[in-house]
Amino acid sequence: MTQTMTRIALASRPEGKPGPENFRLETLPLPTPGPGEFLARVVWLSLDPYMRGRMSAAKSYAKPVEVGATMEGGAVAQVITSNTPAFAPGDYVVGNFGWASHAVSTGEGVQKIDPDAAPLSTALGVLGMPGLTAWVGLNDIAGAKSGETIVVSAATGAVGSLVGQLARAKGMRTIGIAGGADKCAYATAELGYDVCLDHHAADTRTLSQQIAEAAPTGVDVYFENTGGKPLEAVLPRMNTHGRIALCGMIAWYSGIEGAPPAPAVWGAILRQRLRVQGFIIFDHFNRAPAFRAEVAPLVKSGAIRYRETVAEGLAQAPAAFLSLLEGGNFGKQLVRIAPARA
Ligand SMILES: NC(=O)c1ccc[n+]([C@@H]2O[C@H](COP(=O)([O-])OP(=O)(O)OC[C@H]3O[C@@H](n4cnc5c(N)ncnc54)[C@H](OP(=O)(O)O)[C@@H]3O)[C@@H](O)[C@H]2O)c1
């Protein structure tokens, strides 16, 4: 019997909000690794907001996924057979293996991970790309300092949850913005935010008024994960010479939600002399060793908390991804593709 694998292909490019029709589950023959390659079975697939950008043909910092090709994505996998001395059967690895049950790789951009050092899934979350993004954004991009006040949007998500905890550990006043009472309760009780503002809650005060009350001396740093209403609300509260680490703008990825008018945004940046710096984590991978040296022991000791939302099986990946874009995830969104041990 021919051995097979499964994958999720991009079936079509979405116009606006993506839907299940944009994805297709396919069964293919299991590939054979060539010289210098290995074959791995995927254990954990990471779902990340940037994947919405890869579904679109619009110009970006990375090439789009072609229609008919495997959806791109980071994953933890275990090597099954190997034709390269760099990787042995049984090794656990993290790399860009895509939305698939198996992958063949040359090992480029792939790193081995120690399954005994931390749960395998953390290589895609708190100790992986989102964690590095939080650490670089807070330290290198925002230059955050003790005694300052920070606002973090998507405060309980994969990136935001670590930003808040690292900022608190620095001695900052931390204000999170999150969607829903449960997320806000977790933000203050578990992640240690001083205040969490629920952007879904009905409140007679505007979000901007709530930020003003939570930040009596104004906001020094805004860690921007969302754009949309949180950005509009925080801009007037930024202190003179405040800094914005522009990490993401998920509210606008599908081009549906409205935006504050450019004169309001530029006006705030000019009047308050703000420094706004966008960053893409690919440019900062050289910071990964310093990040891991600081954060891995904190995760191991339990000083840094993290939370995961797990979808079961590759077929659930599209629904889990669509849910992530709407805030359905609570912490890092993952898909369990196969058990850790074969
Ligand atoms: N620059 C980089 O290199 C880089 C790297 C990684 C991630 N990012 C960006 O960082 C941001 C967070 O990524 P993540 O992986 O940590 O995702 P995440 O925060 O775990 O999940 C996304 C969250 O965004 C919030 N959200 C969704 N739609 C929203 C809307 N219309 N308005 C306000 N909030 C909304 C939801 O949280 P609530 O339910 O709390 O609203 C949702 O749970 C994304 O924008 C992502 O693209 C950038």
The ligand as an SDF file (V2000), in Angstrom:
LIG
                    3D

 48 52  0  0  0  0  0  0  0  0999 V2000
    6.4210   42.0760   13.4320 N   0  0  0  0  0  0  0  0  0  0  0  0
    6.6200   40.7610   13.5430 C   0  0  0  0  0  0  0  0  0  0  0  0
    7.6440   40.2170   13.1480 O   0  0  0  0  0  0  0  0  0  0  0  0
    5.5450   39.9330   14.1860 C   0  0  0  0  0  0  0  0  0  0  0  0
    5.8120   38.6410   14.6800 C   0  0  0  0  0  0  0  0  0  0  0  0
    4.7810   37.9440   15.3370 C   0  0  0  0  0  0  0  0  0  0  0  0
    3.5210   38.5120   15.4350 C   0  0  0  0  0  0  0  0  0  0  0  0
    3.3090   39.7390   14.9140 N   0  0  0  0  0  0  0  0  0  0  0  0
    2.0080   40.4100   15.0460 C   0  0  0  0  0  0  0  0  0  0  0  0
    1.7290   40.5340   16.4160 O   0  0  0  0  0  0  0  0  0  0  0  0
    0.3170   40.5180   16.6130 C   0  0  0  0  0  0  0  0  0  0  0  0
   -0.0240   39.4440   17.6420 C   0  0  0  0  0  0  0  0  0  0  0  0
    0.3430   38.1820   17.1210 O   0  0  0  0  0  0  0  0  0  0  0  0
    0.1390   36.8500   17.9690 P   0  0  0  0  0  0  0  0  0  0  0  0
    0.7410   35.7460   17.2120 O   0  0  0  0  0  0  0  0  0  0  0  0
    0.5640   37.1120   19.3570 O   0  0  0  0  0  0  0  0  0  0  0  0
   -1.4410   36.6720   17.9200 O   0  0  0  0  0  0  0  0  0  0  0  0
   -2.4280   36.6000   19.1660 P   0  0  0  0  0  0  0  0  0  0  0  0
   -2.3310   37.8810   19.9150 O   0  0  0  0  0  0  0  0  0  0  0  0
   -2.1780   35.3230   19.8940 O   0  0  0  0  0  0  0  0  0  0  0  0
   -3.8340   36.4800   18.4490 O   0  0  0  0  0  0  0  0  0  0  0  0
   -4.3790   37.5640   17.7790 C   0  0  0  0  0  0  0  0  0  0  0  0
   -5.2540   38.4180   18.7230 C   0  0  0  0  0  0  0  0  0  0  0  0
   -5.5080   39.6680   18.1080 O   0  0  0  0  0  0  0  0  0  0  0  0
   -6.6760   40.2210   18.6920 C   0  0  0  0  0  0  0  0  0  0  0  0
   -7.5220   40.8030   17.6580 N   0  0  0  0  0  0  0  0  0  0  0  0
   -8.0170   40.1790   16.5640 C   0  0  0  0  0  0  0  0  0  0  0  0
   -8.7690   41.0380   15.8450 N   0  0  0  0  0  0  0  0  0  0  0  0
   -8.7560   42.2070   16.5210 C   0  0  0  0  0  0  0  0  0  0  0  0
   -9.3580   43.4720   16.2920 C   0  0  0  0  0  0  0  0  0  0  0  0
  -10.1160   43.7010   15.2110 N   0  0  0  0  0  0  0  0  0  0  0  0
   -9.1280   44.4630   17.1740 N   0  0  0  0  0  0  0  0  0  0  0  0
   -8.3700   44.2610   18.2700 C   0  0  0  0  0  0  0  0  0  0  0  0
   -7.7730   43.0800   18.5560 N   0  0  0  0  0  0  0  0  0  0  0  0
   -7.9730   42.0690   17.6820 C   0  0  0  0  0  0  0  0  0  0  0  0
   -7.3920   39.0800   19.4120 C   0  0  0  0  0  0  0  0  0  0  0  0
   -7.2010   39.2600   20.8200 O   0  0  0  0  0  0  0  0  0  0  0  0
   -8.3710   39.8640   21.7380 P   0  0  0  0  0  0  0  0  0  0  0  0
   -9.4360   38.8080   21.7750 O   0  0  0  0  0  0  0  0  0  0  0  0
   -7.6970   40.0810   23.0260 O   0  0  0  0  0  0  0  0  0  0  0  0
   -8.8400   41.1190   21.0920 O   0  0  0  0  0  0  0  0  0  0  0  0
   -6.6340   37.8490   18.9630 C   0  0  0  0  0  0  0  0  0  0  0  0
   -6.6580   36.8290   19.9320 O   0  0  0  0  0  0  0  0  0  0  0  0
   -0.3100   40.2700   15.2390 C   0  0  0  0  0  0  0  0  0  0  0  0
   -0.6750   41.5030   14.6880 O   0  0  0  0  0  0  0  0  0  0  0  0
    0.8340   39.6520   14.4480 C   0  0  0  0  0  0  0  0  0  0  0  0
    0.7020   39.8460   13.0700 O   0  0  0  0  0  0  0  0  0  0  0  0
    4.2860   40.4460   14.2930 C   0  0  0  0  0  0  0  0  0  0  0  0
  1  2  1  0
  2  3  2  0
  2  4  1  0
  4  5  1  0
  4 48  2  0
  5  6  2  0
  6  7  1  0
  7  8  2  0
  8  9  1  0
  8 48  1  0
  9 10  1  0
  9 46  1  0
 10 11  1  0
 11 12  1  0
 11 44  1  0
 12 13  1  0
 13 14  1  0
 14 15  2  0
 14 16  1  0
 14 17  1  0
 17 18  1  0
 18 19  2  0
 18 20  1  0
 18 21  1  0
 21 22  1  0
 22 23  1  0
 23 24  1  0
 23 42  1  0
 24 25  1  0
 25 26  1  0
 25 36  1  0
 26 27  1  0
 26 35  1  0
 27 28  2  0
 28 29  1  0
 29 30  1  0
 29 35  2  0
 30 31  1  0
 30 32  2  0
 32 33  1  0
 33 34  2  0
 34 35  1  0
 36 37  1  0
 36 42  1  0
 37 38  1  0
 38 39  2  0
 38 40  1  0
 38 41  1  0
 42 43  1  0
 44 45  1  0
 44 46  1  0
 46 47  1  0
M  CHG  2   8   1  16  -1
M  END
$$$$
